[in-house]
Amino acid sequence: MNKKLIYLDNSASSRLDERVLETMKPYYFDTYAVATSEFAYTLGILSREGLDEAREKIATKLGGSAEELVFTSGSTESSNLAIKGVVKAKQKEGNHLIVSKIDDFPVLNSAKFLEREGLKVTFLDVDKDGLIDLEQLKEAINKDTILVSIQHANQEIGTVQDIKAISEISKDKKILFHSDATHSFMRLPINVSKIPVDLVTISSHTIHGPRGIGALYIKKDTPIKKHIDGGFQENNMRAGVENIPGAVGFAKAVELVTEEENDYIKNMRDKLIEKILKEVPATDLNGHRSKRTPQNANITFHYVEGESITLHLDMNGIAVSTGSACFSRSLEASHVILGIGGDHEQAHGSVRFTFGRFNDMKEVDTVVKVISDVVKRLREISPLYKKEKE
């Protein structure tokens, strides 16, 4: 086993940056009051100032205003609030929602929940690269459509949608548009002052920030209702004591991401893709070749199971994820790989590599060497591979 863990599952969750932790500590041990105590004593005022400053920093990176940003517990809650909150606010105006078939589970399962409640939902197809058809989107919109929710970048294959075009179509039809930018925020440009998007989901855990904190950008005057009852925090959009250390850490994580870092991550990704496709036979890249997030490489290794590859890599100190059913509690193969036209063999043999700040080029060489050996050994005992050779 390698002495050092090579962690390539940064889209699941990334390692916390120590500098982020340092900014959070005072809000656990010194300035630990709740922000709603701002009119009672100094400690509450300082807590409120920390929360407001964090909100301003993150909103500015999105191109929005602080008043348009609601802190949540993460991307799951943000997407739930966006979809269910808009549907609740506009239920008298229509009963139709549009999402893509490969969106992440917070969006898909929110849509399926609302469908069971009587809402009509259109699940848009995607092409072999994971892109929606803009003409199909136009045709799907009708007089009862109240919201379009299409992710900015896919969580498994990294494909990046043209959200500017999608938002313009939605705006032209006077339909609200939500985009889940969990896997693109700070890795790709997104500016809500230039793109007419109404709601954007973002999260901290994929950019070396703390878990348990995310946010939803809600454009001013967007009709939406809260779905967690309690107090009046977050401009009465999200009840509950604010996670001030998390918000401060999120803001610091945003501050630390640089263009140079994203370029380096992209170069590692490109090197991995190039070397694997060249050195390991019977492999395919999943997702769009160029329209993809800089951190993502998703590759299918035919004739072997993804979980077998993952387990063997783990024994060699390398952490990745797979689209295999055996690694899913639902026991279903990746809905994303199936959604782009792949079969179960392709889904079961897919492995996702996602890079972050703490990876380097030497690790890429190590991963390629190990995975080449692992796949070769697994294929030697694979009935599928033996059948193919015969």
VENVEN-V712874 format. One record per residue. N is the residue number from 1. OMEGA is omega in whole degrees, -180 to 180 (none if undefined). D_FIRST is the distance of its C-alpha to the first C-alpha in whole Angstrom. Layout:
N;OMEGA;D_FIRST
N;OMEGA;D_FIRST
//
This chain:
1;176;0
2;180;4
3;-179;6
4;177;9
5;172;9
6;-174;11
7;-180;14
8;176;16
9;-174;18
10;176;21
11;172;24
12;172;23
13;-176;23
14;179;22
15;179;21
16;176;24
17;-178;25
18;180;26
19;175;30
20;180;30
21;-179;30
22;180;32
23;-178;35
24;-172;34
25;-179;35
26;-178;38
27;171;39
28;-170;37
29;-178;39
30;-179;42
31;-169;43
32;180;42
33;175;46
34;-176;46
35;-179;47
36;176;50
37;-171;52
38;-178;53
39;-176;56
40;-177;56
41;-173;54
42;-177;53
43;177;49
44;178;50
45;179;51
46;177;48
47;178;46
48;179;48
49;178;47
50;179;44
51;-179;43
52;180;46
53;178;44
54;-180;41
55;-180;43
56;-179;45
57;-178;42
58;180;40
59;180;43
60;178;44
61;178;41
62;-177;42
63;-179;45
64;178;47
65;-178;49
66;-178;47
67;-178;50
68;-176;48
69;178;45
70;177;44
71;179;41
72;178;39
73;-180;36
74;-175;34
75;180;34
76;180;35
77;-179;38
78;-179;39
79;176;39
80;180;41
81;-179;44
82;-173;44
83;-178;45
84;-180;47
85;178;48
86;179;50
87;180;51
88;-178;53
89;-174;55
90;-174;56
91;179;56
92;-177;60
93;-178;60
94;-177;57
95;-177;55
96;-179;53
97;178;49
98;175;47
99;176;43
100;-179;41
101;-176;39
102;176;36
103;-180;36
104;-172;33
105;177;34
106;178;36
107;-177;39
108;-177;39
109;172;39
110;179;41
111;-179;43
112;176;43
113;-180;44
114;177;47
115;177;48
116;179;48
117;176;51
118;178;53
119;175;52
120;-176;52
121;172;48
122;177;48
123;-176;44
124;173;44
125;173;42
126;178;40
127;-175;40
128;178;37
129;-180;36
130;-179;36
131;175;39
132;176;42
133;-177;46
134;178;48
135;177;51
136;177;50
137;180;49
138;-179;53
139;-177;54
140;-179;52
141;177;54
142;-175;57
143;-179;59
144;-178;57
145;-180;54
146;-178;53
147;169;50
148;178;47
149;180;43
150;-178;41
151;175;38
152;180;37
153;-177;34
154;-176;32
155;-176;29
156;-174;27
157;173;28
158;-178;29
159;-177;33
160;179;36
161;176;39
162;-175;42
163;176;43
164;179;46
165;180;48
166;-178;47
167;179;48
168;176;51
169;-180;52
170;-180;52
171;180;54
172;180;56
173;-179;57
174;179;57
175;178;54
176;-178;51
177;175;47
178;177;44
179;175;41
180;-178;37
181;-179;36
182;-174;33
183;178;30
184;-178;33
185;-178;34
186;174;34
187;178;32
188;179;35
189;171;38
190;-175;40
191;-175;44
192;176;46
193;179;49
194;179;49
195;-175;47
196;178;50
197;-174;47
198;-178;48
199;180;45
200;175;41
201;175;38
202;-178;36
203;-176;33
204;-166;31
205;-179;27
206;-179;27
207;176;28
208;173;26
209;-179;28
210;172;29
211;176;29
212;176;32
213;177;34
214;179;35
215;173;39
216;172;41
217;179;44
218;-179;47
219;-179;50
220;177;53
221;175;55
222;179;53
223;-179;54
224;178;51
225;178;52
226;178;49
227;171;48
228;-177;46
229;-179;49
230;180;50
231;-172;51
232;-179;52
233;177;49
234;-180;47
235;180;51
236;179;51
237;-177;49
238;-177;46
239;177;47
240;179;45
241;-176;44
242;176;42
243;-174;39
244;176;40
245;179;36
246;180;35
247;179;37
248;178;37
249;177;33
250;-179;34
251;178;36
252;178;34
253;178;31
254;-178;34
255;-174;35
256;-179;32
257;-179;31
258;176;33
259;179;34
260;178;32
261;180;28
262;177;29
263;-180;30
264;178;27
265;179;25
266;180;27
267;176;26
268;179;22
269;-178;23
270;179;26
271;179;23
272;-179;21
273;-177;24
274;-176;25
275;-180;22
276;-179;21
277;-179;25
278;-171;25
279;-180;22
280;-179;22
281;175;25
282;177;27
283;179;25
284;174;28
285;177;27
286;-179;29
287;-178;31
288;-176;34
289;-177;32
290;180;34
291;-178;35
292;179;32
293;-176;30
294;-174;28
295;-167;25
296;169;25
297;179;24
298;-173;24
299;174;23
300;175;24
301;-174;23
302;175;25
303;175;25
304;-180;22
305;-180;21
306;-179;20
307;176;18
308;177;16
309;-178;15
310;-179;14
311;178;12
312;176;10
313;179;9
314;178;9
315;176;6
316;176;5
317;-179;6
318;-178;9
319;176;12
320;177;15
321;-176;18
322;177;21
323;-179;24
324;179;24
325;-177;26
326;178;24
327;179;22
328;179;26
329;179;28
330;-178;31
331;176;29
332;177;31
333;-178;29
334;178;29
335;180;33
336;180;32
337;177;31
338;-179;34
339;179;36
340;175;36
341;178;37
342;176;33
343;-177;33
344;178;31
345;178;29
346;179;28
347;-178;28
348;-179;25
349;-177;23
350;177;23
351;179;20
352;175;21
353;178;19
354;-172;21
355;178;21
356;-175;22
357;-171;23
358;174;19
359;177;18
360;-175;19
361;180;19
362;180;16
363;178;14
364;179;16
365;179;16
366;-178;12
367;-179;13
368;180;15
369;-178;14
370;-176;11
371;176;14
372;-180;16
373;-178;14
374;-178;13
375;179;17
376;-179;18
377;-179;17
378;179;18
379;179;22
380;-180;22
381;-177;22
382;176;24
383;180;28
384;-180;29
385;178;27
386;179;29
387;-179;32
388;-179;32
389;-179;32
390;none;35
//
